[in-house]
């Protein structure tokens, strides 16, 4: 059905939306690590929904632009293997910068009026991490959208060219992005609600949520950047994968994209949060003199 050369416009748009929904559900390396990081650090289902919405709307804008380029017969440019590797690097660098912001890491430059040469102050490390800014999710969404995968291949080579006019080729990309937005906004709300249900004092839960966000962005960013460098230096090695037998994009094979999702979200993100909760539960009795709490109720 997807390869039919004369698909009706209505069918094209319905297909684009459903593909966007599936794209939002399946573990995609360009969406889930970032949505998880920003939403979990928001410490609120409402703010988590807002973050997921902002990220996905920027992603939607990018998909609309790229879909229009494909409709204007520039789709080959989007399929250059180097582009996907560069997107990994850019996404990784952006994640690292955002992670450093949350962790309050870095050096400050102090200028003295006495005329002495400026010198860097010791590294600043505050007890309470900083909250991510919503506009950061917008930047991340637009950059991450340029990644190329199975969904993008269908969108750019089949759906966009099926529109009656090349100048309407942006519509399937926008509808695809809205399908992804439907899922990612809901996922953002769910991730944001997780930190609200840690059953720990508010300040402790907030610190754990923001620490988890900072750690996921920081170490996940380095992981993405390394994946991009590997893809540039050794493309054949980076493209190795193991077929799973599933007919769903992002789940049909175990390769670098799926590894990035699993390690960054489950390993660094969820694993780090569990570690922080355990640590907080162990500290609570010693600080209050109360008997140890049931750990299972905290998770």
N, C-alpha and C positions, 0 to 999 in steps of 0.2 A: 504493500500500500504506500509506503513512504517513497518508493522509487517511481511511482506513477508520474509520467511527465505532465499530465494535465489534471492535477489535483484542483478541486474547487477551492475558492478562497476560504470559504467557511471551514472546510476540512483542514486546510493548511493551518489556520489559526487555532482550531481545536487541538490539532496534533502538536503545535508549538507549545500551547499552554500545558497539555498533559506531559509532554517531555520536560517542561520546566519544573512541574511538580515532582516527577520522578527524579530529576536532577537534584532537587532540593532534599529529597528523602535519602537518596543513596550517598554513601560516604565519599564525597568529592573533596579533593585536597585544596581546592580553591575557595571553598565555602565553609565547611564545618570547623576547621581549626580556628578561623578568624571569628566566626559567629560565636563559637563556644567561649573564646577568650574574652571578647567584649561583653557578652551577655552575662557570663558568670561573674565578671568583675563589677557589673552594674548593681548587684545586690538588690534586685527588684524585678518582678515579673513585668511591670509596666515599662521600666527603663530597658529591660532586656528585649522586650518587644520593639521598642523604639530603635535600639541598636540594630537588631535584626532587620528592621524595616529600612533603616538608612543604608546599611551595607548592601541590601538586596536592590534597593532603588538605584544606587550607583552602579551596581552590577547590571541592572536592566538598561541603564543608559548606555553602558559600554556595549552590551549585546545588540542594542538597536543600531549603534554606529557600525559595529562590525558586520551586522547583517546587511546594512545598506551597502557597505563596501563590497560584500559578496555579490549583491544584486547588480552592482556596477562592474562585475567581472574582475574584481580585485581579490577574490577569495583565495587565490594562490598565495598572495602575500601573507595571509593569516595562517597558512599551513606550513610556513617555513619552520623546520625543526628547531632552528636556533632561537626563534621567537619564544617558544614555550620554555626553553631553558632560561632565557633572559627574564621571563616573567617569574620563574622560580626565584631567581636572584633578587629581583626587585621586590617581590612579596616578602622574601626573607629579610631583606634589609629594612623594609618598612616595619615588619614585626619586631625586629631587634630594637629599632628606635622607639617604638611604642612600649616595648617591654622595659627598656631603660627608663622611660618616662615614669612608668608605674613604680618601678623599683627605686626611683630617685637615685640612680647610680650615675656616676660621671664626676667631672671636676669643674669647679667654679673658678673664674679668673678674678682676682681681687686687685684693684688699682689703688695705690696709696698716693695721697696728696703730697707726700714729702718728696716726690720725684724719683723714688726708687723704682727699679724695674718691677713690673708686675710678676707675680708668681702664682702658680696654681695652689689652691687650698687643698687640704686633705679630702679624699673622696667623701662625699656626703651620703650617708645611709640613714634614712629616717626610720623610726620604728613603725610608722603607719604608711603603707604604700599610697600612692596617689590614684585617684579614679581616672579612668580613661575618658577622653573628651568625645562626644558623639561625632564630631566632624572627622575624627580619625577613622571611623568606620566607613565614612564616605570615600575617603582616599583609598582605603584598603579595597573596598568593593570595586572601584573603577580599575585599579591596577590588576586585581585578581581575575577580573572578567576576561582579560586578554589571553588567559590560558586556553589551550586547544585540546579538546578531547573528543570522545565519541559523540557526545551530545552536540558539540559545536560543529562537528563534521556533518551531521544530519541537517543542522540548522543552516549552515552556510552553503552546502552543496545541493540541497534538495528543497527546503522550505522557502528560503529567500528567493531563489530563482523562479519558484513557482508562482510568484505574485504577478498579476497582469501587467504591471509597470515596474521597471527597475527603480523608480523613485518611491515605490511603496515597499521596497524590500526590507526596510527597517521595521515594518510592522511585526513580522514573525519574531524578530529578535526581541522586540519590546514585550510581546505577549509571552514569549518563553521566559523572559526575566520576571514577569509578573507571576508566572507559575512558580518559579523558584522563590520569589518573595513571599508567596502564600505560606510556603513551608518554613522558610528561614525566619520569618517574623514570629511564627508560632514556636519554633525551636528556641529563638532568643528569649521569648517569654518563659518557656519551660526551664531553660538554663538559668535565667535570672531568678526564678522561683526556688531553685535548688538551694542557693545560699541563704534563702529566707527560712529554710526548713532544717537547718543544721542543729537546732535546739541548743544553741549556745548563746551566751550573752551577746547583745547586738554589736558591740564594738569588736568582740572576738570574731564573730561570724563575718563582719565586714572585712576585717583584716585578712581572714583566711580566703575570702572570695577574691579580694584584690591581689593578694599574694599569688593565688592560683592563676589569675589572669596574667600577671606580670611574668611568672615563671613560664607559662605556656607560650606567651609571645616571644620572650627572650630566647629560650632554648629551641622552641619550634622555629623561630626565625633563622637561627644558625643552621638548623637542620634543612630548612628550605633552601637557604643560600648554598649549602654544601651540595644539595641535590642538583641545583642549577649548574654549579661549577662542574660536577660530575657529568652532567648531561652535555655540557660544552666540550669537556676534555675527552670523555669516553662515551660517546653516544650509544654505541652498541651495548656496552655494559649496562647503561642506565635504562635501556629499552627491554632488557630481559624480563620475562614474566612467565607465570605458570597459570595455565587455563584452569578455571574452576568448573566449567560446564554450565554455568548459569548464563542465561540469555539477556542479562540486564547490564547495561553499561555501568562502569565503575565497580561492578561485582563479577564481571565475566572473567577477570584475571587478577592474579596477585602479582603486582609489580610495584614500581617506585611510587606511583600516586597513592595506592592503597596503603603502602607502608608509611608514607608521610602522614596520612590521616590517623592510622592506628597509633603510631608512636606519639604524635603531637597531642591528640585528643585523649586517647585512653591511657597511654603511658605517662606523658608529662602532665597533662591536665587533670584527668580523673585520679590517676595514681598520686599526683602531688597533693590534690585536695584531701584524699583519704589520709595521707601521711600527716597533713597539717591538722586535721580533725583529731586524729589519734593523739597527736602531741598536745593539743589543747585540752583534751579530756584527761590526759595524765597530769597536766599542770593544775587543773581545776581543784581536785581534792586537796593538794598540798597547799594551795593558796587560801582555800576557804575552810579547811579542816573537815570537810564533809567526806563521807565514804565515796569510793570511786563510782562513777556513773556507768550505766550499761552502754557499752560502746555501740552495740547494734542499734540503739535508739538514736544515735547521733548520725547514722549513715542512712 
